[in-house]
Amino acid sequence: MGVRARQVIADPDNDRFFSLACVWEMQIKTDLGKLSLRKPLRDIVLEQSQNRMAILAIRLDHILKLGQLPLHHSDRFDRLLIAQALNENFAVVSKDEAFRAYGVTVIYD
C-alpha cells in the first residue's frame, strides 16, 4: 500500500469501509491455501472495527449494478467492489489499474 493510501486511511475525518466481499474472498483463498494470514480472519475483521472501519454489507443494489458494468475486469470479487464503490460513491484502495476503467476513484500511491 502506498503512502497516499495510508494517509487517507489514517485520516480520522474520512469514513472507512471494509467490504464483506473482501472478507468473503479472503476466506475462500485461505481455505484453498492461496492466502496465508498472520492471524485468524475473525481477528482481522474485529481489528478493522476497532480501527473505526465499518463493514460494508453486500446489498441487492450492489449485485444488480454488476449487470450494468462493462467487462474490463474478470475478477468477480473486484467487480463487486467496483459496483459497491460506484453505488456508494466511494474511492477504493487498490493497486489494480483495471478499476480506473470503470470511473472509480482509486487510491494507492
BATOR-141726 format. One line per 4 residues: their letters; for each residue y, x, z of N, C-alpha, C. Coordinates in steps of 0.02 Angstrom, whole numbers, plus 50000, padded with zeros to 5 digits. Last residue first. Layout:
<sites>
a	Y,X,Z,Y,X,Z,Y,X,Z; ...
</sites>
This chain:
<sites>
dyiv	50258,49946,49773,50286,50014,49779,50321,50027,49844; 50228,49806,49785,50180,49858,49800,50213,49924,49816; 50244,49639,49750,50273,49694,49791,50217,49744,49803; 50279,49527,49624,50230,49572,49652,50266,49628,49689
tvgy	50305,49364,49582,50338,49423,49609,50286,49465,49645; 50229,49300,49437,50227,49306,49510,50265,49369,49530; 50210,49286,49303,50276,49273,49329,50280,49273,49405; 50090,49325,49255,50096,49254,49275,50166,49236,49300
arfa	50096,49460,49242,50092,49420,49180,50100,49345,49193; 50084,49511,49370,50151,49503,49341,50151,49461,49278; 49949,49528,49391,49983,49473,49424,50051,49459,49391; 49912,49647,49332,49898,49585,49295,49933,49525,49326
edks	49929,49751,49421,49984,49736,49375,49974,49671,49336; 49889,49762,49582,49862,49737,49519,49918,49714,49474; 49928,49789,49707,49938,49843,49658,49915,49822,49589; 50017,49668,49803,49958,49688,49764,49976,49746,49719
vvaf	50083,49540,49885,50075,49612,49893,50010,49630,49858; 50182,49416,49810,50115,49440,49826,50116,49515,49833; 50297,49286,49854,50283,49351,49824,50213,49372,49847; 50291,49108,49830,50281,49168,49871,50277,49229,49827
nenl	50293,48972,49794,50350,49016,49779,50350,49078,49824; 50181,48898,49804,50219,48906,49865,50284,48946,49855; 50130,48903,49674,50142,48838,49706,50188,48844,49766; 50119,49044,49655,50162,49003,49612,50179,48937,49644
aqai	50027,49078,49756,50094,49108,49755,50143,49066,49712; 49915,49003,49717,49947,48991,49781,50019,49017,49781; 49888,49065,49593,49903,48993,49596,49938,48976,49661; 49860,49195,49640,49915,49184,49594,49936,49110,49596
llrd	49744,49170,49714,49804,49197,49747,49866,49186,49705; 49662,49129,49609,49679,49082,49661,49740,49105,49700; 49653,49249,49538,49684,49191,49506,49703,49137,49558; 49584,49325,49631,49653,49343,49615,49689,49285,49581
frds	49461,49259,49626,49499,49260,49688,49572,49277,49675; 49420,49282,49493,49430,49214,49518,49471,49211,49581; 49477,49390,49373,49453,49387,49443,49470,49319,49473; 49537,49393,49249,49472,49361,49254,49445,49356,49326
hhlp	49697,49357,49183,49658,49391,49235,49592,49355,49244; 49754,49280,49091,49775,49350,49092,49730,49391,49138; 49731,49141,49043,49679,49188,49065,49700,49261,49058; 49858,49032,49112,49825,49066,49056,49775,49117,49084
lqgl	49845,48892,49222,49857,48964,49213,49823,48991,49150; 49810,48764,49248,49872,48774,49210,49886,48848,49195; 49701,48767,49329,49693,48738,49262,49754,48746,49218; 49754,48812,49450,49712,48857,49410,49705,48833,49338
klih	49810,48702,49509,49855,48747,49473,49816,48796,49429; 49704,48648,49579,49723,48616,49516,49771,48659,49476; 49707,48734,49691,49649,48734,49646,49667,48703,49578; 49828,48698,49748,49816,48768,49729,49759,48771,49677
dlri	49808,48565,49777,49858,48582,49727,49852,48655,49705; 49708,48575,49879,49692,48546,49814,49743,48565,49761; 49721,48735,49964,49732,48663,49957,49714,48640,49886; 49677,48850,50076,49668,48834,50005,49671,48759,49999
alia	49799,48908,50197,49740,48870,50177,49736,48862,50101; 49851,49053,50259,49868,49006,50206,49804,48972,50182; 49887,49100,50421,49834,49089,50373,49857,49037,50323; 50026,49207,50461,49993,49141,50460,49938,49139,50408
mrnq	50059,49337,50561,50041,49323,50492,50001,49258,50492; 50088,49393,50683,50131,49340,50657,50120,49329,50582; 49989,49472,50730,50045,49506,50696,50093,49456,50663; 49895,49381,50768,49933,49415,50821,49993,49453,50793
sqel	49844,49352,50643,49882,49301,50678,49922,49331,50736; 49780,49474,50617,49834,49451,50573,49876,49397,50608; 49683,49480,50715,49739,49528,50717,49797,49504,50674; 49594,49383,50666,49630,49372,50729,49690,49418,50736
vidr	49548,49452,50553,49584,49390,50545,49624,49374,50608; 49481,49558,50616,49535,49572,50569,49579,49510,50561; 49382,49490,50686,49433,49528,50723,49493,49542,50679; 49306,49439,50579,49336,49393,50628,49393,49428,50666
lpkr	49256,49556,50521,49307,49517,50486,49341,49468,50533; 49236,49697,50631,49214,49632,50605,49272,49593,50573; 49301,49853,50563,49285,49808,50619,49264,49741,50590; 49310,49917,50445,49311,49959,50505,49296,49919,50568
lslk	49201,49864,50314,49259,49853,50356,49254,49896,50419; 49155,49889,50153,49139,49909,50221,49203,49904,50262; 49095,49804,50015,49153,49816,50057,49129,49834,50127; 48977,49779,49955,49029,49808,49913,49092,49825,49952
gldt	48876,49709,50017,48878,49782,50026,48930,49817,49984; 48881,49574,50015,48849,49607,49957,48846,49683,49964; 48955,49547,50130,48885,49525,50126,48847,49560,50070; 49079,49597,50086,49044,49628,50143,48970,49611,50141
kiqm	49109,49506,49985,49099,49577,49968,49065,49615,50024; 49120,49388,50062,49071,49393,50008,49057,49467,49992; 49227,49422,50146,49162,49405,50174,49107,49412,50122; 49331,49442,50053,49310,49497,50097,49240,49484,50126
ewvc	49343,49313,50000,49322,49368,49957,49297,49427,49999; 49387,49244,50116,49326,49224,50082,49299,49282,50039; 49508,49308,50140,49455,49310,50191,49388,49294,50158; 49577,49275,50023,49564,49345,50039,49507,49352,50090
alsf	49584,49137,50034,49549,49165,49976,49532,49239,49989; 49666,49117,50140,49594,49108,50152,49553,49135,50093; 49800,49235,50144,49764,49180,50111,49690,49178,50131; 49921,49256,50252,49858,49288,50236,49814,49232,50208
frdn	50098,49275,50253,50038,49233,50249,49979,49274,50227; 50254,49285,50331,50196,49321,50303,50135,49276,50307; 50428,49278,50316,50366,49242,50332,50309,49278,50297; 50542,49400,50373,50501,49374,50319,50442,49335,50347
dpda	50600,49453,50484,50635,49397,50452,50595,49366,50395; 50529,49565,50520,50516,49503,50557,50552,49442,50528; 50455,49673,50409,50519,49640,50423,50506,49573,50458; 50331,49720,50371,50354,49735,50439,50418,49697,50458
ivqr	50323,49681,50238,50276,49653,50286,50301,49663,50358; 50424,49762,50183,50428,49689,50177,50383,49656,50229; 50374,49890,50212,50438,49868,50239,50444,49792,50238; 50256,49892,50138,50253,49899,50211,50318,49875,50244
arvg	50310,49883,50009,50267,49830,50034,50262,49833,50110; 50379,50007,50003,50415,49943,49999,50374,49885,50026; 50271,50099,50009,50323,50098,50061,50359,50031,50061; 50111,50026,49960,50170,50066,49953,50221,50056,50010
m	49942,50043,50000,50000,50000,50000,50061,50045,50000
</sites>
